[in-house]
Amino acid sequence: MSILNQTGAIAMKKSRFSEEQITFALRQAEAGVKVKEVCRQLGVSEPTFYNWKAKFGGMGVTELRRLRLLEQENAHLKKLVTDLSLDRQMLQDVIKKKL
């Protein structure tokens, strides 16, 4: 999920949980601890846990951290493409008016 920060740039929503916590929760459930208990220990809802499982299941801390960095970079690049497209369009409009 991305949001606009104060400067108008797209920023990824900061997770309350670290990569280590998410990985630990997923590993606990894989080891046989009931999902309800894992969620209670972390203070997270079961739907959130299952979202993590769908998105990050089978990943280690390193892969999860890398995925988050890539998602942030992707959001930043999308913002740059949008800005450059708008700049290009404005410049083309200026050129048309001068001709």
MMTF fields as JSON, N, C-alpha, C and O atoms, coordinates in Angstrom:
{
  "mmtfVersion": "1.0.0",
  "mmtfProducer": "UNKNOWN",
  "numBonds": 395,
  "numAtoms": 396,
  "numGroups": 99,
  "numChains": 1,
  "numModels": 1,
  "chainsPerModel": [1],
  "groupsPerChain": [99],
  "chainIdList": ["A"],
  "bondAtomList": [4, 2, 8, 6, 12, 10, 16, 14, 20, 18, 24, 22, 28, 26, 32, 30, 36, 34, 40, 38, 44, 42, 48, 46, 52, 50, 56, 54, 60, 58, 64, 62, 68, 66, 72, 70, 76, 74, 80, 78, 84, 82, 88, 86, 92, 90, 96, 94, 100, 98, 104, 102, 108, 106, 112, 110, 116, 114, 120, 118, 124, 122, 128, 126, 132, 130, 136, 134, 140, 138, 144, 142, 148, 146, 152, 150, 156, 154, 160, 158, 164, 162, 168, 166, 172, 170, 176, 174, 180, 178, 184, 182, 188, 186, 192, 190, 196, 194, 200, 198, 204, 202, 208, 206, 212, 210, 216, 214, 220, 218, 224, 222, 228, 226, 232, 230, 236, 234, 240, 238, 244, 242, 248, 246, 252, 250, 256, 254, 260, 258, 264, 262, 268, 266, 272, 270, 276, 274, 280, 278, 284, 282, 288, 286, 292, 290, 296, 294, 300, 298, 304, 302, 308, 306, 312, 310, 316, 314, 320, 318, 324, 322, 328, 326, 332, 330, 336, 334, 340, 338, 344, 342, 348, 346, 352, 350, 356, 354, 360, 358, 364, 362, 368, 366, 372, 370, 376, 374, 380, 378, 384, 382, 388, 386, 392, 390],
  "bondOrderList": [1, 1, 1, 1, 1, 1, 1, 1, 1, 1, 1, 1, 1, 1, 1, 1, 1, 1, 1, 1, 1, 1, 1, 1, 1, 1, 1, 1, 1, 1, 1, 1, 1, 1, 1, 1, 1, 1, 1, 1, 1, 1, 1, 1, 1, 1, 1, 1, 1, 1, 1, 1, 1, 1, 1, 1, 1, 1, 1, 1, 1, 1, 1, 1, 1, 1, 1, 1, 1, 1, 1, 1, 1, 1, 1, 1, 1, 1, 1, 1, 1, 1, 1, 1, 1, 1, 1, 1, 1, 1, 1, 1, 1, 1, 1, 1, 1, 1],
  "groupList": [{"groupName": "MET", "atomNameList": ["N", "CA", "C", "O"], "elementList": ["N", "C", "C", "O"], "formalChargeList": [0, 0, 0, 0], "bondAtomList": [1, 0, 2, 1, 3, 2], "bondOrderList": [1, 1, 2], "singleLetterCode": "M", "chemCompType": "L-PEPTIDE LINKING"}, {"groupName": "SER", "atomNameList": ["N", "CA", "C", "O"], "elementList": ["N", "C", "C", "O"], "formalChargeList": [0, 0, 0, 0], "bondAtomList": [1, 0, 2, 1, 3, 2], "bondOrderList": [1, 1, 2], "singleLetterCode": "S", "chemCompType": "L-PEPTIDE LINKING"}, {"groupName": "ILE", "atomNameList": ["N", "CA", "C", "O"], "elementList": ["N", "C", "C", "O"], "formalChargeList": [0, 0, 0, 0], "bondAtomList": [1, 0, 2, 1, 3, 2], "bondOrderList": [1, 1, 2], "singleLetterCode": "I", "chemCompType": "L-PEPTIDE LINKING"}, {"groupName": "LEU", "atomNameList": ["N", "CA", "C", "O"], "elementList": ["N", "C", "C", "O"], "formalChargeList": [0, 0, 0, 0], "bondAtomList": [1, 0, 2, 1, 3, 2], "bondOrderList": [1, 1, 2], "singleLetterCode": "L", "chemCompType": "L-PEPTIDE LINKING"}, {"groupName": "ASN", "atomNameList": ["N", "CA", "C", "O"], "elementList": ["N", "C", "C", "O"], "formalChargeList": [0, 0, 0, 0], "bondAtomList": [1, 0, 2, 1, 3, 2], "bondOrderList": [1, 1, 2], "singleLetterCode": "N", "chemCompType": "L-PEPTIDE LINKING"}, {"groupName": "GLN", "atomNameList": ["N", "CA", "C", "O"], "elementList": ["N", "C", "C", "O"], "formalChargeList": [0, 0, 0, 0], "bondAtomList": [1, 0, 2, 1, 3, 2], "bondOrderList": [1, 1, 2], "singleLetterCode": "Q", "chemCompType": "L-PEPTIDE LINKING"}, {"groupName": "THR", "atomNameList": ["N", "CA", "C", "O"], "elementList": ["N", "C", "C", "O"], "formalChargeList": [0, 0, 0, 0], "bondAtomList": [1, 0, 2, 1, 3, 2], "bondOrderList": [1, 1, 2], "singleLetterCode": "T", "chemCompType": "L-PEPTIDE LINKING"}, {"groupName": "GLY", "atomNameList": ["N", "CA", "C", "O"], "elementList": ["N", "C", "C", "O"], "formalChargeList": [0, 0, 0, 0], "bondAtomList": [1, 0, 2, 1, 3, 2], "bondOrderList": [1, 1, 2], "singleLetterCode": "G", "chemCompType": "PEPTIDE LINKING"}, {"groupName": "ALA", "atomNameList": ["N", "CA", "C", "O"], "elementList": ["N", "C", "C", "O"], "formalChargeList": [0, 0, 0, 0], "bondAtomList": [1, 0, 2, 1, 3, 2], "bondOrderList": [1, 1, 2], "singleLetterCode": "A", "chemCompType": "L-PEPTIDE LINKING"}, {"groupName": "LYS", "atomNameList": ["N", "CA", "C", "O"], "elementList": ["N", "C", "C", "O"], "formalChargeList": [0, 0, 0, 0], "bondAtomList": [1, 0, 2, 1, 3, 2], "bondOrderList": [1, 1, 2], "singleLetterCode": "K", "chemCompType": "L-PEPTIDE LINKING"}, {"groupName": "ARG", "atomNameList": ["N", "CA", "C", "O"], "elementList": ["N", "C", "C", "O"], "formalChargeList": [0, 0, 0, 0], "bondAtomList": [1, 0, 2, 1, 3, 2], "bondOrderList": [1, 1, 2], "singleLetterCode": "R", "chemCompType": "L-PEPTIDE LINKING"}, {"groupName": "PHE", "atomNameList": ["N", "CA", "C", "O"], "elementList": ["N", "C", "C", "O"], "formalChargeList": [0, 0, 0, 0], "bondAtomList": [1, 0, 2, 1, 3, 2], "bondOrderList": [1, 1, 2], "singleLetterCode": "F", "chemCompType": "L-PEPTIDE LINKING"}, {"groupName": "GLU", "atomNameList": ["N", "CA", "C", "O"], "elementList": ["N", "C", "C", "O"], "formalChargeList": [0, 0, 0, 0], "bondAtomList": [1, 0, 2, 1, 3, 2], "bondOrderList": [1, 1, 2], "singleLetterCode": "E", "chemCompType": "L-PEPTIDE LINKING"}, {"groupName": "VAL", "atomNameList": ["N", "CA", "C", "O"], "elementList": ["N", "C", "C", "O"], "formalChargeList": [0, 0, 0, 0], "bondAtomList": [1, 0, 2, 1, 3, 2], "bondOrderList": [1, 1, 2], "singleLetterCode": "V", "chemCompType": "L-PEPTIDE LINKING"}, {"groupName": "CYS", "atomNameList": ["N", "CA", "C", "O"], "elementList": ["N", "C", "C", "O"], "formalChargeList": [0, 0, 0, 0], "bondAtomList": [1, 0, 2, 1, 3, 2], "bondOrderList": [1, 1, 2], "singleLetterCode": "C", "chemCompType": "L-PEPTIDE LINKING"}, {"groupName": "PRO", "atomNameList": ["N", "CA", "C", "O"], "elementList": ["N", "C", "C", "O"], "formalChargeList": [0, 0, 0, 0], "bondAtomList": [1, 0, 2, 1, 3, 2], "bondOrderList": [1, 1, 2], "singleLetterCode": "P", "chemCompType": "L-PEPTIDE LINKING"}, {"groupName": "TYR", "atomNameList": ["N", "CA", "C", "O"], "elementList": ["N", "C", "C", "O"], "formalChargeList": [0, 0, 0, 0], "bondAtomList": [1, 0, 2, 1, 3, 2], "bondOrderList": [1, 1, 2], "singleLetterCode": "Y", "chemCompType": "L-PEPTIDE LINKING"}, {"groupName": "TRP", "atomNameList": ["N", "CA", "C", "O"], "elementList": ["N", "C", "C", "O"], "formalChargeList": [0, 0, 0, 0], "bondAtomList": [1, 0, 2, 1, 3, 2], "bondOrderList": [1, 1, 2], "singleLetterCode": "W", "chemCompType": "L-PEPTIDE LINKING"}, {"groupName": "HIS", "atomNameList": ["N", "CA", "C", "O"], "elementList": ["N", "C", "C", "O"], "formalChargeList": [0, 0, 0, 0], "bondAtomList": [1, 0, 2, 1, 3, 2], "bondOrderList": [1, 1, 2], "singleLetterCode": "H", "chemCompType": "L-PEPTIDE LINKING"}, {"groupName": "ASP", "atomNameList": ["N", "CA", "C", "O"], "elementList": ["N", "C", "C", "O"], "formalChargeList": [0, 0, 0, 0], "bondAtomList": [1, 0, 2, 1, 3, 2], "bondOrderList": [1, 1, 2], "singleLetterCode": "D", "chemCompType": "L-PEPTIDE LINKING"}],
  "groupTypeList": [0, 1, 2, 3, 4, 5, 6, 7, 8, 2, 8, 0, 9, 9, 1, 10, 11, 1, 12, 12, 5, 2, 6, 11, 8, 3, 10, 5, 8, 12, 8, 7, 13, 9, 13, 9, 12, 13, 14, 10, 5, 3, 7, 13, 1, 12, 15, 6, 11, 16, 4, 17, 9, 8, 9, 11, 7, 7, 0, 7, 13, 6, 12, 3, 10, 10, 3, 10, 3, 3, 12, 5, 12, 4, 8, 18, 3, 9, 9, 3, 13, 6, 19, 3, 1, 3, 19, 10, 5, 0, 3, 5, 19, 13, 2, 9, 9, 9, 3],
  "groupIdList": [1, 2, 3, 4, 5, 6, 7, 8, 9, 10, 11, 12, 13, 14, 15, 16, 17, 18, 19, 20, 21, 22, 23, 24, 25, 26, 27, 28, 29, 30, 31, 32, 33, 34, 35, 36, 37, 38, 39, 40, 41, 42, 43, 44, 45, 46, 47, 48, 49, 50, 51, 52, 53, 54, 55, 56, 57, 58, 59, 60, 61, 62, 63, 64, 65, 66, 67, 68, 69, 70, 71, 72, 73, 74, 75, 76, 77, 78, 79, 80, 81, 82, 83, 84, 85, 86, 87, 88, 89, 90, 91, 92, 93, 94, 95, 96, 97, 98, 99],
  "secStructList": [7, 3, 3, 3, 7, 6, 6, 1, 7, 3, 3, 3, 7, 7, 7, 1, 1, 7, 2, 2, 2, 2, 2, 2, 2, 2, 2, 2, 2, 2, 6, 6, 7, 7, 2, 2, 2, 2, 2, 2, 2, 2, 6, 7, 7, 2, 2, 2, 2, 2, 2, 2, 2, 2, 2, 2, 6, 6, 7, 7, 2, 2, 2, 2, 2, 2, 2, 2, 2, 2, 2, 2, 2, 2, 2, 2, 2, 2, 2, 2, 2, 2, 2, 2, 2, 2, 2, 2, 2, 2, 2, 2, 2, 2, 2, 2, 2, 2, 7],
  "xCoordList": [0.849, 0.0, 0.894, 1.902, 0.542, 1.328, 0.437, -0.775, 1.064, 0.362, 1.206, 2.399, 0.593, 1.347, 1.891, 1.165, 3.179, 3.741, 3.556, 2.905, 4.118, 3.898, 4.408, 3.881, 5.417, 5.951, 5.206, 5.529, 4.205, 3.448, 4.034, 3.485, 5.153, 5.764, 5.072, 4.533, 5.101, 4.495, 5.431, 6.628, 4.883, 5.662, 4.929, 3.701, 5.688, 5.082, 4.644, 5.338, 3.497, 3.006, 3.948, 4.244, 4.414, 5.347, 4.627, 3.596, 5.179, 4.606, 4.97, 6.074, 4.042, 4.259, 5.166, 5.754, 5.274, 6.018, 7.258, 7.225, 8.348, 9.605, 9.567, 8.705, 10.509, 10.625, 10.835, 10.301, 11.621, 11.897, 10.62, 10.41, 9.774, 8.532, 7.584, 6.971, 7.471, 6.59, 7.094, 6.319, 8.394, 8.977, 8.807, 8.488, 9.019, 8.854, 7.423, 7.209, 6.452, 5.044, 4.73, 4.067, 5.203, 4.945, 5.615, 5.035, 6.83, 7.558, 6.877, 6.821, 6.361, 5.657, 4.45, 4.221, 3.69, 2.508, 2.915, 2.253, 4.008, 4.498, 4.935, 4.835, 5.423, 5.907, 4.766, 5.001, 3.542, 2.41, 1.7, 0.688, 2.212, 1.526, 0.255, 0.275, -0.839, -2.111, -2.029, -1.451, -2.616, -2.597, -3.182, -2.658, -4.25, -4.885, -3.892, -3.874, -3.07, -2.078, -0.96, -0.536, -0.49, 0.555, 0.053, 0.774, -1.176, -1.764, -1.914, -1.657, -2.327, -2.492, -1.148, -1.064, -0.1, 1.231, 1.74, 2.361, 1.478, 1.965, 1.007, 1.394, -0.229, -1.217, -1.657, -1.827, -1.839, -2.227, -3.493, -3.722, -4.3, -5.53, -5.205, -4.171, -6.102, -5.913, -5.918, -5.113, -6.811, -6.728, -5.367, -4.867, -4.767, -3.432, -2.424, -1.592, -2.501, -1.592, -1.729, -0.727, -2.96, -3.162, -2.733, -2.32, -2.827, -2.274, -0.765, -0.196, -0.114, 1.336, 1.684, 2.627, 0.911, 1.191, 1.081, 1.919, 0.054, -0.13, 0.983, 1.449, 1.403, 2.389, 3.825, 4.667, 4.11, 5.492, 5.793, 6.925, 4.813, 5.018, 6.212, 6.357, 7.056, 8.228, 9.433, 10.497, 9.292, 10.419, 11.149, 10.551, 12.436, 13.224, 13.269, 12.714, 13.933, 14.038, 14.702, 14.259, 15.759, 16.498, 15.632, 15.626, 14.903, 14.041, 12.911, 12.546, 12.363, 11.276, 11.76, 11.077, 12.934, 13.509, 13.752, 13.461, 14.283, 14.553, 13.249, 13.194, 12.199, 10.904, 10.382, 9.896, 10.479, 10.002, 10.794, 10.221, 12.106, 12.92, 12.542, 12.464, 12.311, 11.913, 10.548, 10.331, 9.627, 8.311, 8.437, 7.758, 9.303, 9.516, 10.144, 9.736, 11.139, 11.788, 10.794, 10.794, 9.964, 8.96, 7.997, 7.679, 7.533, 6.627, 7.314, 6.703, 8.581, 9.342, 9.488, 9.311, 9.806, 9.972, 8.657, 8.645, 7.556, 6.252, 5.956, 5.425, 6.297, 6.097, 6.951, 6.481, 8.203, 9.076, 8.521, 8.543, 8.033, 7.457, 6.261, 6.11, 5.419, 4.253, 4.681, 4.15, 5.646, 6.131, 6.742, 6.471, 7.561, 8.204, 7.186, 7.331, 6.176, 5.125, 4.374, 4.061, 4.089, 3.414, 4.302, 3.833, 5.59, 6.53, 6.59, 6.571, 6.662, 6.733, 5.481, 5.562, 4.331, 3.077, 3.022, 2.59, 3.456, 3.461, 4.396, 4.055, 5.568, 6.511, 5.95, 6.132, 5.277, 4.663, 3.57, 3.421, 2.812, 1.773, 2.382, 1.845, 3.494, 4.178, 4.682, 4.546, 5.257, 5.77, 4.634, 4.795, 3.502, 2.355, 1.856, 1.472, 1.856, 1.389, 2.33, 1.885, 3.626, 4.604, 4.574, 4.988, 4.095, 4.066, 2.818, 2.598],
  "yCoordList": [-1.177, 0.0, 1.239, 1.272, 2.233, 3.458, 4.64, 4.613, 5.67, 6.893, 8.076, 7.928, 9.25, 10.455, 11.046, 11.195, 11.382, 12.03, 13.537, 14.013, 14.293, 15.741, 16.469, 17.523, 15.924, 16.575, 16.17, 16.636, 15.299, 14.853, 13.629, 13.137, 13.128, 11.935, 10.696, 10.707, 9.652, 8.405, 7.747, 7.614, 7.336, 6.649, 5.377, 5.349, 4.337, 3.087, 3.237, 3.853, 2.673, 2.703, 1.883, 0.73, 2.47, 1.808, 0.725, 0.971, -0.474, -1.58, -1.442, -1.024, -1.792, -1.771, -2.916, -2.888, -3.908, -5.11, -5.225, -4.946, -5.64, -5.799, -7.09, -7.948, -7.197, -8.41, -9.619, -10.699, -9.419, -10.508, -10.978, -12.179, -10.036, -10.4, -11.157, -12.147, -10.689, -11.355, -12.768, -13.725, -12.891, -14.2, -15.126, -16.303, -14.595, -15.388, -15.903, -17.075, -15.046, -15.441, -16.56, -17.536, -16.417, -17.442, -18.762, -19.83, -18.689, -19.899, -20.596, -21.824, -19.799, -20.378, -21.185, -22.301, -20.619, -21.322, -22.586, -23.618, -22.499, -23.678, -24.77, -25.958, -24.36, -25.313, -25.94, -26.821, -25.498, -26.121, -25.281, -25.71, -24.088, -23.196, -22.704, -22.345, -22.689, -22.26, -20.798, -19.959, -20.518, -19.165, -18.169, -17.067, -18.55, -17.669, -17.277, -16.126, -18.231, -17.968, -17.064, -16.137, -17.33, -16.491, -15.053, -14.11, -14.894, -13.561, -12.857, -11.658, -13.599, -13.013, -12.523, -11.435, -13.324, -12.949, -11.672, -10.834, -11.527, -10.352, -9.168, -8.036, -9.431, -8.357, -7.995, -6.821, -9.01, -8.809, -9.628, -10.652, -9.179, -9.905, -11.126, -11.182, -12.084, -13.275, -12.94, -13.5, -12.034, -11.673, -11.091, -11.355, -10.302, -9.763, -10.898, -10.915, -11.84, -12.992, -13.718, -14.04, -13.974, -14.71, -13.883, -14.447, -12.555, -11.701, -11.867, -11.997, -11.864, -12.089, -13.439, -13.564, -14.444, -15.8, -15.865, -16.479, -15.235, -15.238, -14.471, -14.875, -13.368, -12.508, -12.947, -12.893, -13.383, -13.631, -15.08, -15.4, -15.959, -17.354, -17.967, -17.814, -18.652, -19.299, -18.394, -18.85, -17.128, -16.2, -16.107, -16.224, -15.898, -15.617, -14.116, -13.339, -13.718, -12.301, -11.516, -10.421, -12.076, -11.378, -11.152, -10.064, -12.191, -12.048, -11.065, -10.284, -11.111, -10.199, -8.752, -7.865, -8.523, -7.178, -6.704, -5.557, -7.591, -7.253, -6.925, -5.974, -7.711, -7.451, -6.076, -5.333, -5.736, -4.421, -3.294, -2.281, -3.468, -2.441, -2.304, -1.192, -3.424, -3.377, -2.721, -1.987, -2.984, -2.34, -0.83, -0.068, -0.396, 1.039, 1.665, 2.741, 0.985, 1.495, 1.566, 2.534, 0.561, 0.534, 1.711, 2.366, 1.982, 3.112, 4.427, 5.309, 4.55, 5.769, 5.937, 7.037, 4.859, 4.936, 5.248, 5.981, 4.702, 5.028, 6.512, 7.138, 7.071, 8.506, 9.317, 10.305, 8.903, 9.603, 9.552, 10.556, 8.404, 8.265, 9.197, 9.859, 9.247, 10.132, 11.588, 12.333, 11.993, 13.374, 13.721, 14.784, 12.824, 13.085, 13.123, 13.907, 12.292, 12.311, 13.637, 14.201, 14.128, 15.427, 16.555, 17.446, 16.515, 17.531, 17.519, 18.573, 16.341, 16.204, 16.785, 17.504, 16.466, 16.968, 18.493, 19.143, 19.061, 20.528, 21.166, 22.185, 20.573, 21.113, 21.021, 21.936, 19.93, 19.798, 20.842, 21.385, 21.126, 22.154, 23.53, 24.317, 23.825, 25.112, 25.237, 26.296, 24.181, 24.199, 24.436, 25.203, 23.799, 23.969, 25.407, 25.942, 26.034, 27.419, 28.378, 29.39, 28.074, 28.949, 28.815, 29.727, 27.705, 27.506, 28.038, 27.97],
  "zCoordList": [0.0, 0.0, 0.0, 0.705, -0.765, -0.796, -0.454, -0.669, 0.079, 0.448, 0.017, -0.248, -0.056, -0.379, 0.908, 1.891, 0.894, 2.074, 1.966, 1.036, 2.902, 2.954, 1.716, 1.36, 1.063, -0.128, -1.391, -2.484, -1.242, -2.398, -3.068, -4.054, -2.54, -3.106, -2.548, -1.442, -3.327, -2.871, -1.874, -2.127, -0.742, 0.279, 0.673, 0.741, 0.927, 1.364, 2.815, 3.623, 3.133, 4.497, 5.366, 5.052, 6.446, 7.345, 8.12, 8.746, 8.073, 8.82, 10.29, 10.639, 11.119, 12.554, 12.978, 14.059, 12.133, 12.465, 11.593, 10.395, 12.216, 11.483, 10.664, 10.857, 9.761, 8.965, 9.869, 9.617, 10.928, 11.861, 12.561, 12.732, 12.963, 13.646, 12.716, 13.115, 11.49, 10.53, 10.248, 10.255, 10.0, 9.734, 10.929, 10.766, 12.138, 13.354, 13.468, 13.778, 13.221, 13.312, 12.323, 12.672, 11.1, 10.089, 10.452, 10.26, 10.975, 11.377, 12.56, 12.619, 13.497, 14.644, 14.177, 14.643, 13.264, 12.755, 11.999, 12.106, 11.235, 10.518, 11.487, 11.179, 12.667, 13.671, 14.468, 15.296, 14.227, 14.882, 15.924, 16.479, 16.199, 17.138, 16.454, 15.277, 17.191, 16.607, 16.173, 16.864, 15.023, 14.462, 15.457, 15.618, 16.113, 17.092, 18.192, 18.631, 18.638, 19.689, 19.168, 19.858, 17.965, 17.361, 17.243, 17.565, 16.785, 16.616, 17.961, 18.07, 18.979, 20.303, 20.843, 21.413, 20.661, 21.152, 20.49, 21.144, 19.198, 18.467, 18.523, 18.234, 18.891, 18.892, 17.489, 17.161, 16.666, 15.272, 15.005, 15.649, 14.065, 13.744, 12.88, 12.213, 12.913, 12.076, 10.582, 9.838, 10.114, 8.685, 8.299, 7.206, 9.191, 8.908, 8.799, 7.891, 9.723, 9.674, 8.338, 7.699, 7.919, 6.666, 5.448, 4.435, 5.54, 4.475, 4.406, 3.323, 5.579, 5.62, 5.019, 4.238, 5.394, 4.914, 3.395, 2.734, 2.844, 1.39, 0.686, -0.379, 1.284, 0.634, 0.898, 0.001, 2.132, 2.538, 2.886, 3.249, 2.783, 3.169, 2.454, 1.241, 3.191, 2.617, 2.474, 2.056, 2.808, 2.708, 4.04, 5.11, 3.947, 5.135, 5.365, 4.589, 6.434, 6.782, 5.657, 5.31, 5.092, 4.035, 2.803, 2.226, 2.405, 1.226, 1.476, 0.597, 2.679, 3.032, 3.019, 2.508, 3.582, 3.592, 2.158, 1.82, 1.323, -0.086, -0.815, -1.595, -0.561, -1.187, -0.803, -1.655, 0.472, 0.911, 0.255, -0.148, 0.149, -0.511, -1.984, -2.507, -2.645, -4.054, -4.232, -5.196, -3.306, -3.378, -3.21, -3.898, -2.298, -2.1, -3.341, -3.778, -3.903, -5.104, -6.263, -7.024, -6.395, -7.455, -7.323, -8.315, -6.109, -5.887, -6.246, -6.849, -5.874, -6.186, -7.701, -8.225, -8.395, -9.847, -10.554, -11.543, -10.059, -10.636, -10.491, -11.408, -9.345, -9.113, -10.086, -10.65, -10.283, -11.227, -12.65, -13.362, -13.059, -14.403, -14.554, -15.581, -13.537, -13.575, -13.693, -14.517, -12.865, -12.901, -14.255, -14.812, -14.778, -16.067, -17.204, -18.142, -17.125, -18.152, -18.132, -19.18, -16.926, -16.811, -17.326, -18.035, -16.966, -17.457, -18.982, -19.619, -19.553, -21.011, -21.665, -22.661, -21.092, -21.643, -21.575, -22.527, -20.456, -20.322, -21.347, -21.947, -21.549, -22.528, -23.946, -24.749, -24.249, -25.57, -25.765, -26.86, -24.72, -24.803, -25.044, -25.823, -24.386, -24.569, -26.001, -26.613, -26.535, -27.907, -28.896, -29.845, -28.691, -29.588, -29.569, -30.609, -28.407, -28.298, -29.013, -29.554, -29.022, -29.661, -31.176, -31.89, -31.658, -33.117, -33.668, -34.877]
}
